[in-house]
């Protein structure tokens, strides 16, 4: 048991502060029952915190605020999606917020999903999944769908050089290469903007 617990703890540590997860993220290590018992004990010990039933997170500490931060809702969304094997895409203000293009603290996070329509409450925040056929679910990389949905939300006529530079600055060179390849068959005007973002 201790050996399995150490492997689970090692994976949690390895993903760093803020990581959200469910037992499905450890099924290659131990049985569901063993994972459940281990996560329950780690929660009781204060190492991890429960965000929702069956969804936990490893708290990230803010030196600036001198507190442990609440769960990242986007991380929670992807933990749930992994658990149920859904493809999801943030839409609207959610995509803008994730990219830092909106200063508003959202009261709800909304994702298109290949799974059923569902709503979760996390503190004062609503997490909403809307069932859809996901036309662009073929994206291989998470950042591709976020950038795509953010640009669609803003609209072609509202993409300024400042917005392009903002997105450009938060993406690594490797992410830019992947996004450029990943989105080459998407909406024409969106891809033209993506080229400006991803090509130096």
N, CA and C of each residue as an Amber inpcrd file, in Angstrom:
protein
   600
   0.8330000  -1.2110000   0.0000000   0.0000000   0.0000000   0.0000000
   0.8620000   1.2520000   0.0000000   1.9100000   1.2540000   0.8480000
   2.7830000   2.4260000   0.9110000   3.4520000   2.7070000  -0.4250000
   3.8520000   1.6250000  -1.1190000   4.4870000   1.7980000  -2.4180000
   3.5480000   2.4240000  -3.4260000   2.2860000   1.9780000  -3.4260000
   1.2910000   2.5420000  -4.3330000   0.9750000   3.9950000  -3.9560000
   0.8780000   4.2430000  -2.6550000   0.6250000   5.6090000  -2.1880000
   1.7450000   6.5410000  -2.6360000   2.9850000   6.0720000  -2.5200000
   4.1240000   6.8970000  -2.9270000   4.0790000   7.2230000  -4.4160000
   3.6340000   6.2590000  -5.2170000   3.5340000   6.4880000  -6.6620000
   2.4530000   7.5300000  -6.9730000   1.3410000   7.4390000  -6.2550000
   0.2590000   8.4070000  -6.4440000   0.7100000   9.7970000  -6.0170000
   1.3470000   9.8860000  -4.8670000   1.8410000  11.1760000  -4.3660000
   2.8860000  11.7520000  -5.3130000   3.7540000  10.8770000  -5.8280000
   4.7900000  11.3300000  -6.7580000   4.1740000  11.9380000  -8.0140000
   3.0980000  11.3450000  -8.5120000   2.4340000  11.8850000  -9.7120000
   1.7970000  13.2440000  -9.3990000   1.2100000  13.3550000  -8.2250000
   0.6030000  14.6270000  -7.8260000   1.6700000  15.7130000  -7.7390000
   2.7680000  15.4100000  -7.0380000   3.8680000  16.3700000  -6.9320000
   4.4260000  16.7180000  -8.3120000   4.5390000  15.7050000  -9.1560000
   5.1410000  15.8940000 -10.4740000   4.3590000  16.8410000 -11.3590000
   3.0460000  16.9140000 -11.1520000   2.2170000  17.8100000 -11.9520000
   2.1420000  19.2160000 -11.3730000   2.6650000  19.3980000 -10.1810000
   2.8080000  20.7380000  -9.6080000   1.5530000  21.3010000  -8.9670000
   1.7410000  22.3860000  -8.2460000   0.6380000  23.0450000  -7.5600000
  -0.4360000  23.5110000  -8.5260000  -1.6890000  23.3040000  -8.1420000
  -2.8090000  23.7000000  -8.9820000  -3.3960000  22.5730000  -9.8010000
  -2.6780000  21.4330000  -9.8780000  -3.1670000  20.3220000 -10.6970000
  -4.4560000  19.7500000 -10.1230000  -5.4500000  19.5390000 -10.9770000
  -6.7080000  18.9090000 -10.5960000  -6.7720000  17.5100000 -11.2000000
  -7.4030000  16.5970000 -10.4730000  -7.3680000  15.2070000 -10.9170000
  -8.5220000  14.4130000 -10.3220000  -8.7510000  13.2420000 -10.9010000
  -9.7160000  12.2790000 -10.3880000  -9.0020000  10.9380000 -10.3030000
  -9.6950000   9.9480000  -9.8090000  -9.0310000   8.6400000  -9.6830000
  -8.6280000   8.0660000 -11.0350000  -9.3020000   8.5060000 -12.1070000
  -8.9710000   7.9850000 -13.4340000  -7.5530000   8.3390000 -13.8500000
  -6.9710000   9.3660000 -13.2260000  -5.6050000   9.7660000 -13.5550000
  -4.5560000   8.8460000 -12.9250000  -5.0110000   7.8420000 -12.1540000
  -4.0710000   6.9510000 -11.4730000  -4.3890000   5.4700000 -11.7100000
  -5.2730000   5.1930000 -12.6480000  -5.7190000   3.8100000 -12.8360000
  -4.6140000   2.8890000 -13.3390000  -3.5360000   3.4800000 -13.8640000
  -2.4000000   2.6590000 -14.2880000  -1.5060000   2.2790000 -13.1040000
  -1.7930000   2.8620000 -11.9380000  -0.9640000   2.6210000 -10.7470000
  -1.6010000   1.6060000  -9.8070000  -2.9150000   1.7470000  -9.5760000
  -3.5750000   0.9040000  -8.5780000  -5.0420000   0.6960000  -8.9460000
  -5.7180000  -0.1380000  -8.1600000  -7.1440000  -0.3900000  -8.3760000
  -7.9520000   0.8410000  -7.9740000  -9.1690000   0.9990000  -8.5220000
 -10.0100000   2.1390000  -8.1400000 -10.2180000   2.2460000  -6.6310000
 -10.3930000   1.1050000  -5.9580000 -10.6270000   1.1190000  -4.5160000
  -9.4060000   1.6580000  -3.7620000  -8.2280000   1.2110000  -4.1640000
  -6.9970000   1.6710000  -3.5120000  -6.7820000   3.1630000  -3.7490000
  -7.0640000   3.6050000  -4.9670000  -6.9120000   5.0300000  -5.2950000
  -7.8690000   5.8630000  -4.4510000  -9.1220000   5.4190000  -4.3550000
 -10.1180000   6.1620000  -3.5770000  -9.6930000   6.2970000  -2.1150000
  -9.2270000   5.2090000  -1.5360000  -8.7840000   5.2360000  -0.1320000
  -7.5990000   6.1780000   0.0350000  -6.6580000   6.1220000  -0.9060000
  -5.4520000   6.9600000  -0.8230000  -5.8050000   8.4350000  -0.9490000
  -6.6390000   8.7710000  -1.9160000  -7.0220000  10.1750000  -2.1090000
  -7.8120000  10.6950000  -0.9130000  -8.6650000   9.8480000  -0.3580000
  -9.4330000  10.2410000   0.8270000  -8.4950000  10.5700000   1.9890000
  -7.4840000   9.7360000   2.1860000  -6.5370000   9.9640000   3.2820000
  -5.6720000  11.2030000   3.0410000  -5.2530000  11.4000000   1.8030000
  -4.4610000  12.5890000   1.4820000  -5.2900000  13.8560000   1.6870000
  -6.5830000  13.7610000   1.4060000  -7.4840000  14.8850000   1.6380000
  -7.6310000  15.1520000   3.1390000  -7.7860000  14.0950000   3.9210000
  -7.9030000  14.2480000   5.3720000  -6.6310000  14.8200000   5.9770000
  -5.4810000  14.4560000   5.3810000  -4.1840000  14.9550000   5.8770000
  -3.9070000  16.3920000   5.4320000  -4.7240000  16.9130000   4.5170000
  -4.5590000  18.2950000   4.0740000  -3.5940000  18.4870000   2.9200000
  -3.1010000  17.3930000   2.3530000  -2.1770000  17.5270000   1.2260000
  -2.9130000  17.9280000  -0.0460000  -4.1090000  17.3600000  -0.2270000
  -4.9360000  17.7060000  -1.3750000  -6.2990000  18.1860000  -0.8680000
  -7.0440000  18.8590000  -1.7370000  -8.3480000  19.4010000  -1.3570000
  -9.3920000  18.9290000  -2.3650000 -10.5870000  18.6490000  -1.8840000
 -11.6570000  18.2140000  -2.7770000 -12.3410000  19.4330000  -3.3770000
 -12.3730000  19.5100000  -4.7150000 -13.0700000  20.5970000  -5.4110000
 -14.5300000  20.2430000  -5.6220000 -14.7710000  18.9910000  -5.9820000
 -16.1040000  18.4240000  -6.1850000 -16.0420000  16.9670000  -5.7480000
 -17.1690000  16.3400000  -5.6670000 -17.1580000  14.9130000  -5.3570000
 -16.3410000  14.1700000  -6.4140000 -15.2790000  13.5200000  -5.9750000
 -14.4340000  12.7490000  -6.8810000 -13.3860000  13.5510000  -7.6190000
 -13.3680000  14.8670000  -7.4200000 -12.3890000  15.7360000  -8.0820000
 -11.5710000  16.4610000  -7.0190000 -10.2660000  16.3010000  -7.0930000
  -9.3690000  16.9000000  -6.1080000  -8.3710000  17.8290000  -6.7870000
  -7.7080000  18.6550000  -5.9830000  -6.6190000  19.4650000  -6.5140000
  -5.5020000  19.5970000  -5.4840000  -4.3030000  19.7630000  -6.0120000
  -3.1150000  19.9790000  -5.1880000  -2.9320000  21.4870000  -5.0730000
  -3.2110000  22.0750000  -3.9010000  -3.2570000  23.5320000  -3.7820000
  -1.9430000  24.2080000  -4.1650000  -2.0870000  25.2990000  -4.8940000
  -0.9440000  26.1160000  -5.2760000  -0.8150000  27.2840000  -4.3060000
   0.3910000  27.4970000  -3.7960000   0.6160000  28.5490000  -2.8010000
   1.0660000  29.8380000  -3.4700000   0.4340000  30.9440000  -3.0850000
   0.8130000  32.2630000  -3.5970000   1.6510000  32.9880000  -2.5600000
   2.9180000  33.2140000  -2.8870000   3.7820000  33.9640000  -1.9710000
   3.3310000  35.4170000  -1.8730000   2.7950000  35.9390000  -2.9770000
   2.3440000  37.3320000  -3.0020000   1.1800000  37.5480000  -2.0440000
   0.2250000  36.6340000  -2.0750000  -0.9710000  36.7610000  -1.2380000
  -0.8380000  36.0380000   0.0960000   0.1860000  35.1890000   0.1830000
   0.4430000  34.4160000   1.4060000  -0.7290000  33.4740000   1.7340000
  -1.3010000  32.8790000   0.6920000  -2.4050000  31.9430000   0.8810000
  -2.3150000  30.8280000  -0.1650000  -3.0300000  29.7390000   0.1160000
  -3.2100000  28.7070000  -0.8990000  -4.3820000  29.1100000  -1.7790000
  -4.2080000  28.9950000  -3.0790000  -5.2110000  29.4610000  -4.0280000
  -6.3530000  28.4550000  -4.1850000  -7.5100000  28.9730000  -4.5550000
  -8.6560000  28.1220000  -4.8650000  -8.3680000  27.3470000  -6.1500000
  -9.1520000  26.3110000  -6.4340000  -8.8630000  25.5210000  -7.6430000
  -9.0450000  26.3320000  -8.9150000  -8.1940000  26.0560000  -9.8900000
  -8.3130000  26.6420000 -11.2210000  -9.4860000  25.9330000 -11.9140000
 -10.5220000  26.6820000 -12.2450000 -11.7360000  26.0610000 -12.8030000
 -11.4510000  25.3740000 -14.1340000 -10.5320000  25.9440000 -14.9140000
 -10.1770000  25.3010000 -16.1820000  -9.5310000  23.9440000 -15.9320000
  -8.7050000  23.8600000 -14.8830000  -8.1010000  22.5760000 -14.5110000
  -9.1750000  21.5800000 -14.0840000 -10.1510000  22.0510000 -13.3180000
 -11.2490000  21.1890000 -12.8910000 -12.0040000  20.6580000 -14.1090000
 -12.2850000  21.5550000 -15.0530000 -13.0120000  21.1680000 -16.2650000
 -12.2850000  20.0610000 -17.0150000 -10.9750000  20.1950000 -17.1440000
 -10.2160000  19.1910000 -17.8900000 -10.0550000  17.8850000 -17.1120000
 -10.0450000  17.9690000 -15.7840000 -10.0070000  16.7440000 -14.9830000
 -11.2950000  15.9470000 -15.1890000 -12.4200000  16.6440000 -15.1880000
 -13.7080000  15.9850000 -15.4370000 -13.7570000  15.4010000 -16.8520000
 -13.2660000  16.1680000 -17.8150000 -13.2630000  15.7050000 -19.2120000
 -12.4060000  14.4580000 -19.3770000 -11.2550000  14.4280000 -18.7160000
 -10.4030000  13.2270000 -18.7860000 -11.1190000  12.0230000 -18.1790000
 -11.7870000  12.2590000 -17.0580000 -12.4770000  11.1710000 -16.3580000
 -13.5100000  10.5020000 -17.2590000 -14.2720000  11.3200000 -17.9990000
 -15.3580000  10.7790000 -18.8170000 -15.0000000  10.6520000 -20.2930000
 -13.7350000  10.9810000 -20.6250000 -13.2610000  10.8910000 -22.0060000
 -14.0530000  11.7990000 -22.9410000 -14.3090000  13.0350000 -22.4860000
 -14.9750000  14.0340000 -23.3100000 -13.9320000  14.8940000 -24.0110000
 -14.2650000  15.3940000 -25.1830000 -13.5300000  16.4950000 -25.7970000
 -14.2490000  17.7750000 -25.3740000 -13.5050000  18.7670000 -24.9280000
 -14.1300000  20.0200000 -24.5150000 -13.3910000  21.2150000 -25.1020000
 -14.1210000  22.3170000 -25.2450000 -13.5320000  23.5750000 -25.7090000
 -14.1480000  24.7250000 -24.9290000 -13.3260000  25.6000000 -24.3420000
 -13.8800000  26.7780000 -23.6830000 -14.4460000  27.7280000 -24.7300000
 -15.5300000  28.3960000 -24.3990000 -16.1280000  29.3300000 -25.3550000
 -16.3550000  30.6910000 -24.7020000 -16.5670000  31.6840000 -25.5580000
 -16.9270000  33.0120000 -25.0820000 -15.9270000  33.6040000 -24.1070000
 -16.4570000  34.1950000 -23.0420000 -15.6280000  34.8600000 -22.0410000
 -14.6750000  33.8990000 -21.3440000 -15.0410000  32.6150000 -21.3070000
 -14.1610000  31.6220000 -20.6780000 -12.8320000  31.5490000 -21.4190000
 -12.8830000  31.4540000 -22.7390000 -11.6530000  31.4030000 -23.5410000
 -10.8520000  32.6890000 -23.3870000 -11.5380000  33.8320000 -23.3830000
 -10.8530000  35.1240000 -23.2320000 -10.1650000  35.2070000 -21.8710000
 -10.8350000  34.7330000 -20.8420000 -10.2800000  34.7820000 -19.4910000
  -9.0420000  33.8990000 -19.3610000  -9.1090000  32.7080000 -19.9360000
  -7.9770000  31.7770000 -19.8530000  -6.7340000  32.3650000 -20.5150000
  -6.9280000  33.1140000 -21.5940000  -5.8100000  33.7290000 -22.3130000
  -5.4040000  35.0880000 -21.7260000  -6.1110000  35.5370000 -20.7040000
  -5.7800000  36.8220000 -20.1030000  -6.2460000  38.0100000 -20.9180000
  -7.2330000  37.7990000 -21.7910000  -7.7450000  38.8830000 -22.6240000
  -8.9440000  39.5800000 -21.9870000  -9.3390000  39.1090000 -20.8060000
 -10.4410000  39.7310000 -20.0660000 -10.0170000  39.8830000 -18.6160000
 -10.2760000  41.0500000 -18.0390000  -9.9260000  41.3070000 -16.6420000
 -11.0580000  40.9670000 -15.6820000 -12.2000000  40.6130000 -16.2320000
 -13.3490000  40.3020000 -15.3890000 -13.1960000  38.9180000 -14.7650000
 -13.5790000  38.8150000 -13.4960000 -13.5870000  37.5160000 -12.8270000
 -14.9080000  36.8430000 -13.1800000 -14.8640000  35.7670000 -13.9580000
 -16.1130000  35.1630000 -14.4290000 -16.8770000  34.4440000 -13.3250000
 -18.1790000  34.5870000 -13.3520000 -19.0210000  33.8670000 -12.4120000
 -19.3550000  32.4820000 -12.9230000 -19.0170000  32.2650000 -14.2100000
 -19.2470000  30.9440000 -14.7700000 -18.2420000  30.6560000 -15.8720000
 -17.8850000  29.4090000 -15.9770000 -16.9940000  28.9140000 -17.0320000
 -17.8220000  27.9830000 -17.9070000 -17.8050000  28.2290000 -19.2170000
 -18.6460000  27.4590000 -20.1250000 -17.7800000  26.7430000 -21.1690000
 -18.0680000  25.4620000 -21.3730000 -17.3160000  24.6410000 -22.3290000
 -18.2870000  23.8830000 -23.2330000 -17.9620000  23.8450000 -24.5120000
 -18.6310000  22.9140000 -25.3990000 -18.0660000  21.5300000 -25.1070000
 -18.9010000  20.5120000 -25.2010000 -18.4590000  19.1810000 -24.7970000
 -19.1200000  18.1090000 -25.6460000 -18.3910000  17.0380000 -25.8900000
 -18.9620000  15.8840000 -26.5780000 -19.7430000  15.0040000 -25.6080000
 -19.6630000  15.3320000 -24.3110000 -20.4310000  14.6100000 -23.3010000
 -21.7830000  15.2620000 -23.0930000 -22.5350000  14.7870000 -22.1070000
 -23.8650000  15.3550000 -21.8450000 -23.7650000  16.7640000 -21.2630000
 -24.8280000  17.5290000 -21.4130000 -24.8690000  18.8530000 -20.7880000
 -24.9100000  18.6760000 -19.2710000 -23.9870000  19.3530000 -18.5890000
 -23.8780000  19.2080000 -17.1270000 -23.5370000  20.5600000 -16.5180000
 -23.9050000  20.7400000 -15.2560000 -23.5770000  21.9540000 -14.5250000
 -23.0600000  21.5880000 -13.1420000 -21.9270000  22.1730000 -12.7610000
 -21.3380000  21.9580000 -11.4560000 -21.1860000  23.3050000 -10.7480000
 -21.2200000  23.2620000  -9.4300000 -21.0230000  24.4670000  -8.6290000
 -19.7300000  24.3060000  -7.8350000 -18.7990000  25.2430000  -8.0510000
 -17.5230000  25.2210000  -7.3330000 -17.3880000  26.5550000  -6.6100000
 -17.6580000  26.5510000  -5.3220000 -17.6840000  27.8180000  -4.5890000
 -18.8030000  28.6840000  -5.1410000 -18.4270000  29.8790000  -5.6000000
 -19.4150000  30.7980000  -6.1900000 -19.4130000  30.7570000  -7.7150000
 -18.7150000  29.7750000  -8.2740000 -18.5480000  29.7050000  -9.7250000
 -19.3150000  28.5270000 -10.3180000 -20.0040000  28.7800000 -11.4150000
 -20.6830000  27.7110000 -12.1470000 -19.7500000  27.1720000 -13.2310000
 -19.6620000  25.8660000 -13.3130000 -18.9280000  25.1930000 -14.3900000
 -19.9540000  24.4850000 -15.2490000 -20.0460000  24.8970000 -16.5080000
 -21.1130000  24.4230000 -17.3800000 -20.5410000  23.7330000 -18.6220000
 -21.0400000  22.5440000 -18.8940000 -20.6980000  21.8300000 -20.1210000
 -21.9440000  21.7770000 -21.0080000 -21.7770000  22.1750000 -22.2730000
 -22.8860000  22.1530000 -23.2190000 -22.6200000  21.1190000 -24.3050000
 -23.5090000  20.1560000 -24.3880000 -23.3340000  19.0860000 -25.3760000
 -23.4220000  19.6410000 -26.7880000 -22.4620000  19.2640000 -27.6260000
 -22.4510000  19.7110000 -29.0120000 -21.6170000  18.7420000 -29.8410000
 -21.7130000  18.8640000 -31.1450000 -20.9580000  17.9770000 -32.0420000
 -19.5050000  18.4310000 -32.1990000 -19.1280000  19.5710000 -31.6390000
 -17.7520000  20.0730000 -31.6800000 -17.1070000  19.9600000 -33.0550000
 -17.4420000  20.8800000 -33.9090000 -16.9140000  20.9110000 -35.2700000
 -15.3910000  20.8740000 -35.2890000 -14.7630000  21.5370000 -34.3160000
 -13.2990000  21.6200000 -34.3120000 -12.6560000  20.7750000 -33.2210000
 -13.3080000  19.6570000 -32.8610000 -12.7560000  18.8040000 -31.8080000
 -11.5280000  18.0420000 -32.2680000 -11.1750000  18.1850000 -33.5440000
  -9.9890000  17.5160000 -34.0570000  -8.6860000  18.1540000 -33.6120000
  -8.7590000  19.2800000 -32.9090000  -7.5350000  19.8960000 -32.4080000
  -6.8190000  18.9260000 -31.4730000  -5.5310000  18.7860000 -31.6630000
  -4.7640000  17.8700000 -30.8310000  -4.2800000  18.5360000 -29.5450000
  -4.1840000  19.8550000 -29.5520000  -3.5930000  20.5520000 -28.4170000
  -4.5870000  21.4930000 -27.7520000  -4.5460000  21.4930000 -26.4320000
  -5.4780000  22.2990000 -25.6330000  -5.4320000  23.7730000 -26.0120000
  -4.2350000  24.3140000 -26.1890000  -4.0970000  25.7410000 -26.4790000
  -4.6890000  26.0920000 -27.8480000  -4.7250000  25.1490000 -28.7600000
  -5.3050000  25.4120000 -30.0820000  -6.7680000  25.7870000 -29.9680000
  -7.5260000  25.0090000 -29.2040000  -8.9590000  25.2770000 -29.0730000
  -9.2130000  26.5670000 -28.3080000  -8.3600000  26.8760000 -27.3160000
  -8.5370000  28.1070000 -26.5330000  -8.3240000  29.3270000 -27.4210000
  -7.2360000  29.3190000 -28.1840000  -6.9420000  30.4460000 -29.0750000
  -8.0360000  30.5760000 -30.1370000  -8.4320000  29.4560000 -30.7210000
  -9.4630000  29.4680000 -31.7510000 -10.7660000  30.0760000 -31.2260000
 -11.2160000  29.6070000 -30.0630000 -12.4820000  30.0840000 -29.5120000
 -12.3950000  31.5460000 -29.0750000 -11.2350000  31.9660000 -28.5500000
 -11.0630000  33.3600000 -28.1410000 -11.1610000  34.2950000 -29.3390000
 -10.5110000  33.9300000 -30.4330000 -10.5530000  34.7620000 -31.6330000
 -11.9600000  34.8100000 -32.2170000 -12.6490000  33.6750000 -32.2130000
 -14.0300000  33.6410000 -32.7090000 -14.9350000  34.5270000 -31.8590000
 -14.7120000  34.5070000 -30.5460000 -15.5260000  35.3140000 -29.6360000
 -15.3250000  36.8030000 -29.8960000 -14.0820000  37.1970000 -30.1150000
 -13.7910000  38.6130000 -30.3570000 -14.3190000  39.0710000 -31.7050000
 -14.2250000  38.2040000 -32.7110000 -14.6780000  38.5610000 -34.0490000
 -13.5690000  39.1790000 -34.8860000 -13.6230000  38.9440000 -36.1710000
 -12.5520000  39.3580000 -37.0880000 -12.2390000  40.8510000 -37.0020000
 -13.2480000  41.6810000 -36.8640000 -13.0410000  43.1330000 -36.8940000
 -12.5420000  43.7030000 -35.5690000 -12.4390000  42.8630000 -34.5530000
 -12.0460000  43.3510000 -33.2300000 -10.6920000  42.8300000 -32.7790000
  -9.9320000  42.2470000 -33.7050000  -8.6090000  41.7220000 -33.3620000
  -7.5620000  42.8030000 -33.6090000  -7.0830000  43.4050000 -32.5570000
  -6.0900000  44.4730000 -32.6730000  -4.6750000  43.9030000 -32.5800000
  -3.6980000  44.7300000 -32.9130000  -2.2920000  44.3240000 -32.7700000
  -1.9630000  44.0430000 -31.3080000  -2.6060000  44.7840000 -30.4080000
  -2.3810000  44.5740000 -28.9750000  -2.8410000  43.1840000 -28.5490000
  -3.9830000  42.7510000 -29.0640000  -4.4890000  41.4190000 -28.7450000
  -3.5680000  40.3530000 -29.3200000  -3.1330000  40.5560000 -30.5480000
  -2.2090000  39.6100000 -31.1800000  -0.9310000  39.4890000 -30.3570000
  -0.3910000  40.6170000 -29.9310000   0.8420000  40.6160000 -29.1370000
   0.6290000  39.9720000 -27.7710000  -0.5450000  40.1970000 -27.1690000
  -0.8390000  39.5980000 -25.8670000  -0.8430000  38.0800000 -25.9450000
  -1.5240000  37.5520000 -26.9610000  -1.5690000  36.0950000 -27.1320000
  -0.1800000  35.5630000 -27.4830000   0.5090000  36.2800000 -28.3320000
   1.8570000  35.8730000 -28.7500000   2.7900000  35.7380000 -27.5520000
   2.6740000  36.6670000 -26.6030000   3.5820000  36.6920000 -25.4620000
   3.3610000  35.5540000 -24.4740000   2.1310000  35.0110000 -24.4290000
   1.8740000  33.9560000 -23.4380000   2.1010000  32.5470000 -23.9940000
   2.4020000  32.4620000 -25.2850000   2.6400000  31.1590000 -25.9000000
   4.1340000  30.9030000 -26.0560000   4.5350000  29.6760000 -25.7800000
   5.9280000  29.2990000 -26.0080000   6.1430000  29.0590000 -27.4990000
   7.3910000  28.9990000 -27.9120000   7.7060000  28.7320000 -29.3140000
   7.1520000  27.3800000 -29.7340000   7.2590000  26.3950000 -28.8570000
   6.7490000  25.0550000 -29.1660000   5.2310000  25.0720000 -29.3150000
   4.5450000  25.8190000 -28.4410000   3.0890000  25.9230000 -28.5350000
   2.6740000  26.5950000 -29.8390000   3.4160000  27.6200000 -30.2410000
   3.0970000  28.3140000 -31.4940000   3.2150000  27.3660000 -32.6830000
   4.2640000  26.5700000 -32.7010000   4.4530000  25.6140000 -33.8020000
   3.3020000  24.6080000 -33.8580000   2.9050000  24.1100000 -32.6770000
   1.8300000  23.1160000 -32.6210000   0.4890000  23.7260000 -33.0380000
   0.2100000  24.9270000 -32.5460000  -1.0590000  25.5940000 -32.8750000
  -1.1380000  25.8880000 -34.3710000  -0.0390000  26.3510000 -34.9390000
   0.0030000  26.6820000 -36.3610000  -0.3210000  25.4620000 -37.2160000
   0.2330000  24.3290000 -36.8410000  -0.0230000  23.0880000 -37.5710000
  -1.4300000  22.5680000 -37.2960000  -1.8490000  22.6910000 -36.0480000
  -3.1110000  22.1210000 -35.5850000  -4.3360000  22.8140000 -36.1750000
  -4.1950000  24.0940000 -36.5030000  -5.3680000  24.8860000 -36.9130000
  -5.3760000  25.2420000 -38.3970000  -4.5110000  24.6260000 -39.1730000
  -4.3540000  25.0480000 -40.5650000  -5.6040000  24.8180000 -41.4230000
  -6.5150000  23.9860000 -40.9550000  -7.7370000  23.7250000 -41.7340000
  -8.9710000  24.3900000 -41.1230000  -8.7510000  25.2850000 -40.2100000
  -9.8790000  25.9440000 -39.5670000 -10.3660000  27.1310000 -40.3960000
 -11.3250000  27.8980000 -39.8560000 -11.8910000  29.0590000 -40.5380000
 -10.7850000  29.9710000 -41.0860000 -10.9290000  30.3960000 -42.3310000
  -9.8520000  31.1120000 -43.0340000  -9.3690000  32.3550000 -42.2940000
 -10.3000000  33.2200000 -41.8700000  -9.8530000  34.4660000 -41.2420000
  -9.1980000  34.2130000 -39.8890000  -9.6900000  33.1810000 -39.1730000
  -9.0820000  32.8290000 -37.8850000  -7.6480000  32.3620000 -38.1030000
  -7.4560000  31.5540000 -39.1450000  -6.1000000  31.0370000 -39.3910000
  -5.1400000  32.1470000 -39.8110000  -5.6350000  33.1500000 -40.5070000
  -4.7810000  34.2860000 -40.8760000  -4.2830000  35.0170000 -39.6310000
  -5.1700000  35.1520000 -38.6270000  -4.7600000  35.7870000 -37.3710000
  -3.7880000  34.8870000 -36.6200000  -4.0630000  33.6000000 -36.6250000
  -3.1890000  32.6420000 -35.9370000  -1.7830000  32.6870000 -36.5530000
  -1.7010000  32.8320000 -37.8540000  -0.3840000  32.9490000 -38.4920000
   0.3610000  34.1630000 -37.9920000  -0.3500000  35.2770000 -37.7940000
   0.2920000  36.4810000 -37.2770000   0.7740000  36.2630000 -35.8360000
   0.0240000  35.4800000 -35.0840000   0.3820000  35.2000000 -33.6920000
   1.5710000  34.2390000 -33.6040000   1.5740000  33.2420000 -34.4510000
   2.5180000  32.1230000 -34.3020000   3.7620000  32.2180000 -35.1740000
   3.7400000  33.1080000 -36.1660000   4.9280000  33.2530000 -37.0170000
   5.6920000  34.5180000 -36.6290000   6.9610000  34.3460000 -36.2820000
   7.8070000  35.4980000 -35.9140000   8.4340000  36.1130000 -37.1650000
